[in-house]
Amino acid sequence: MKILRIVKIIICLFFYSLITIGCRSPFNEVDSAQYYYQNPNKNISDIGRIAIVELQNDSSYPQMSNDITESLFQSLQKRQVFGLTVVRQRDPLWKSLQLEPDTTYSLEQMAAVRQTLKCDGVLIGTITEYKPYPHMTMGLRLKLIDLTDGELLWAIEQVWSGSDKITEHKIKKYLKETKSSYSQNSNERITAISPLEFIRYISYEVAQTL
């Protein structure tokens, strides 16, 4: 009898656990997941000034480099974590440094960047993917380097899809937090199909990790 009672208790606990799991929001785990790296031994706010270098572009849409770089600048400026400077890749100062986002820099190169751009850190990266509506997709690979010692301060690599349910959920949250007049149906639709609005949403989400 005791064995039978134990078996019944185990079965009840098993089904209770299934019910509990089934009632959880599918977005809780995703929202709390960290899709970026932040150096645990450094405080990003200690960086006085960073230079945002116009992003490299692996997509077929050249205008995206300017649009995303400018949007990231505006979103990070609102965060007021550090001073900001935008450096275009056509800028003679940047061209003279001959640096690529996916390479490792020597201490001499970092010292040259720091002196030339008058900054303590540099944010560089690549647009890895872009597709317009009806398959709105954006991929970014970004990293922030401390020019005083060459350490990686922060990095993110992610692809956002306008048709993804998780992205739809996050767009709702973004609009509620940033729009003074929020119309659910119209604003969510516009953000998911408009390149500039989609870029603003992604820039906001990236900035929140810093």
Steps between C-alpha positions, in 0.01 A plus 500: 500500500781739588668436166171568319455830685854606413437419132179706504682796656774483237241489220314798648820701530591415142169623359511810722841589360368463143207731575726758662741503207215524255367813671822695481533787254702386198684835506627509859805288436577680174467848655736412780756331273809706426599497135801723558833497681603753762841488664437414867828660606434840344250779550398638163396830655866559589577547131506873441433514129448248222513529124226323306650402167259475208413134469636272233223370276474142375145554374391608151367834628781760530277762668460276803852584623414866546145442629592243765811685616301820545218320679743328738662836573163655591393207719832488686495877544166472680654247738762760607752233603800666335596771255455411133662580169395359162778422253408433139705244311561758228656729762873546420583452869344154505638404161850586616472242781416215256308294757234236437225399747581127497873526567708504818676828567850539638571735791668737256189508280272564797722780622483653153119475495476656845722791404352553154132478595538654848308219671545232766298227329386410150173337393541312174299238319329360195151481355500128437159481334213719385178415319212745450129431545331251454796309649626777729827374647801672654823343625768685696840410644636773729779535754630771730875503565681677784786680328702535820573127521330336203245307706158421362244696703180392331382307195178390336419282200138445410245478219158663535206387287181703470291185463643334811255471792765594754587813300130590478474474878808718550374761252184536710712555808723748317205704373336517842825624654590755234183629333288759681199420281489125454254347252560127513384392155646784292830554684595133520422454132705804397799394711498151346490620136677838498881475467565818701257406777640147518852644525390732781356206690819294460719796599291550811531133595877503444541817707313343792779244539758772570 
